[in-house]
Structure formats: C-alpha cells, structure tokens
Amino acid sequence: MEPVVALDGVGKRYRTGGATVTALEGVTLRLAAGEMVALVGPSGCGKSTTLNLISGVDTPDEGEVRVCGVDLRRADERALTLLRRRQVGIVFQAFHLVPHLTVEENVALPLALDGRRDGARVAELISRVGLAHRRRHFPGELSGGEQQRVAVARALVHRPRVVVADEPTGNLDSASGAAVLELLDELRRAEGAALVLATHDRHLAAAAERVLAMRDGRLLGPTP
C-alpha cells in the first residue's frame, strides 16, 4: 500500500541575517495510514520544519515530499491550499483558536474555509472531546486543556488523512497533557488518519508506534 506521507532525500535551508542555515538534510521518511510516529530531539533539530513540509506550509529545496499523492515541491499554491484544507489537519502548541469565534465556530472553521458545512460532524467531534456543554463559549472562557481539545477537534473535522501536531502538550499541565494524548490516539484510531508529532514529552513519544530521533537537521532513525 502506498504511504500517505513519503519524504525522500529532503533538504531545507533558510536565509537568516545574510547567512544560510541548513534546517534539514537528507531526510527520508514513510508514514502509513493510521500510524502514529513521534519525532524527538533537541530544539532546532528540524522537527518543526519536517512538520511544516508534511503539512504543505513550506516546500523543500531538494528531494521529494509526497502527501496523499501530491508532490509538494512541484505543486502550485492552489494545490497546496486544497491539500491543507482537505487532507491535512494541524494541531498547534499555541492552540491558534480564533478568539471572537465560539467553540462550535472554531471547530467548523476548516469546513467553512472550504465552502462546506457539516453541523452533525462538528457536533459529534465537540461531544467526543467532552465540550458539548461549552460549545457556545469563546476561547478566553476555556482552560488551556479545553482549548487544546478544541484544536484537536478542529484538526479532525474535515476528516484529514494526515494529522501533524507540533508539541501538542507543550503548554499543558501533566493531567491536561495526558487527556490530549489519549484523545489524539483515540481519534487517530477511529478516523484512520496518519499522525506525526514533534515532542519533548517522553510520555507522548512513548505512545507512538515509532519514535524517530532527529539531530542537526538529520533523521537518525528509531530510538532504542
């Protein structure tokens, strides 16, 4: 079966203050449907850059990134936008909820941006993350753990085939972090989406089927 995510010999560089910084070099990775993979390593090792490439937020300078059959290096901006709207869900460390929208409206946002409505799907996910009683509340009225659960529901509402999560428990206490981890794993299994996450949290990493170490922009392989 063809992987939903395939990176082959991927390199990425950035210009900073007149200098060139190598963010990734020679990264090769496969991710199957329904699989959970954790990327671990020190800050600046390339974890977030890898997630940005998988989600189509950024494009590689060399090598190939294919997500759901789309070659991201050759895709135009419209194709990348459609990929993000329809095939990829993103869970941010900082939540990035829209403050003037309710829980219900935030979860529905990916569908609205694609010109779609699915009230039943929105209600189902809000209920599954345990926030049906808070659906008309605004982000500022929620705890950090509740906001992250809203972010998880929003990332899954459009039934993406790939979900990327960048330090999804980084701003949460241990109890809230454990709840978000359980939720991500449960919904990943139920929805069949591939989940790739970057984390410093050893408990989060331990829940993954594969844990891959990164350092200095290189993928070192499975951790012992």
N, C-alpha and C positions, 0 to 999 in steps of 0.2 A: 504494500500500500504506500502511495506517495506521501511523504511527510507534509504536514500543514505549514511547517517552517523549515527552510533549508538555507543555511549560510555556508558559503564556500570561499575560503581564502579571503575573507573580508578585511579590508583596511579602511581606517577613517582618520583623517588629520584635520586639525583646526589651526587657524592663524590667530595668535594671541600676542599683541604688542610687537608685531613685526617678526615674531618667532613662529616656527611651525611645531605644533605639539602632536605627537602620534597618540591617538586615543585607542585605536585598535590596530592589530597587525596579525594577519594570517588566521583569522578566527573561522573555524568550521564547526557547524552545529546542526543537528537534526532534532525536530520536535514532532511527535506523533499526536494525533487526535486523542484527547482525554488524558494526556500525560502531564504530570506536574514536575517541572525542573526548576531547581534553585541555583542561582549564580551567587557565589560568595567570594569575598576578597576585600582588601582594604579600600578606603575611599580613593577615588581617582584611578581605579584599576581597569575601568572600562565597562562595568556592569550597566550603568545607566545608558551609556552610548549604545550598547548592544540592544537594550530595550527600545531605544529611540529608532534604531534601524528596523527592528522587527515590526514596530507599530507604524512605520512609514512616516514618522515625524521627521526623520533625517534619511539621507541616502548615502551609500558607501562611495568611497573614492576608488576602490578597487575590489575585485571579487564580485560575487553574486549573492543577492538576498532575494529569495522567493518566498512569498507568503500567500497561501491559498492559491497557488499557481501564478501569481503576479510577480514579474521580475521588477523589483522596486528600483533598480538602477536605471532601467530603460522606460519606466512608466512616466507619463506626464502628470501634471499636478491634479488634473481632474480624476485620473485613475487612482492616484494616491488618496485623494479626498474620499472617493467612493469606497476604497478599501477600508479606511479608518471608520467610516460611517457604518459599514455593513458587516465587516468581517473581523474587526479588532475592537476589543474592549480594553480600556486603560484605567488602572487604579493608581492614583497618585498618593504619595506620602502626605501631602498637604491638603488632601481632600478635593480642593478646587470646586467646591459647590458654588452655585450662583446665589449670593446672599438674599436677593429680592425674590427668589422663587421658592415655593414650598417644597417639602419633601417629594410630594407627588409630581410636581413640575420639574424638579431636578432629575428624577428618575426617568421621566418621559422625554427629556431633552434630546438624547441621541435619535429617537424616533422622529421628533419634531424637526430636527435639522435635516432629516432625510425625507421630509414631507409625508410622514406616516403617523398613524395613531393606532394605539392598541391599549385601550383602557384596561382590558382584562389582564394583559401581560404586566402592566405597570402595577396594578393592584395585587397580583399574585406575588411579584417579587418583593413588594413592600411588606406584604404579610410574611413572606418567608424569611425576611431579615428582622422580623419581630417589631415592625414600626407602624403597623396598621393604625394604631391609636395616635400616631404622631404625623400622619400623612399630610395634614394641613398646617403643620408647624414650619417655621423658617429655620435655616441652618444655625443662626445665632441662638436659637432656643434649644439646641440639642447639645449633648455632651460630645466629646471627641470620638468616643466609641460609636455613638449613634451616627455621627456624621460619616465615619468611615463605612458603616454598614449601608448608608445611603449611597456612598460612592461605589460600593461593590454592586448594589442593585442596578445603579446607572450603567456600570460597565457591562452588565449582562443582559440588559433589557432588550437589545436588538439581536439577541442570540448569536453572538460572535463565535467564530471558530477558533479564535486565538485571544487569550487574555494576558496582558502584561501588567505586572504590579511592581512598582518601584518603592521599596521599603514600606510596604503597606501597614506595618505595625510600628513604624519608627516613632510616631508621635503619640503612641497609646501606652497606658499602663499595662501591666502584665495580664490582668484579667480581661481587659478590653482586647488586647492583642490576641489572646488565646481564642476569644469569641470570634474575632475576624478571621483567624486562621481556620477555625472549624467551619465557618460559613463559606469561605473560599473553596475549601476542599469539598464540602457537601455540594455546592452549586456546580463546581467543576465536574464532579462525577455525574450529577444529574443532567447537566447540559451537554456533556461530552466535549467541552472546549479544551484545547491545549492551554496550559497555564505555565507561564515562565515568570519568575520573580527574582528580583535582586534584594538581598537582605544581609544584615549583620546579625540577625536574630537566629541563634542556633536552634531554638525550638521550632521556628518557622522552617528553617532549612531541613531539619530532621523529618518533617512531614512529607517532603518531596520524594518522588520515586528515584530521582537522580540529583545529586549535588555536584556542581561543577565549579572548580576553583579558577579564579582569574587573578592575574597579576601583570602590571605594566602593559596592559592592552592585549595580553595573550590569554587564551583559554588553555589552562593547564591539564584539564581532564577531571575525572571523578575524584572526590576527596576520599581518603581512607576511612 
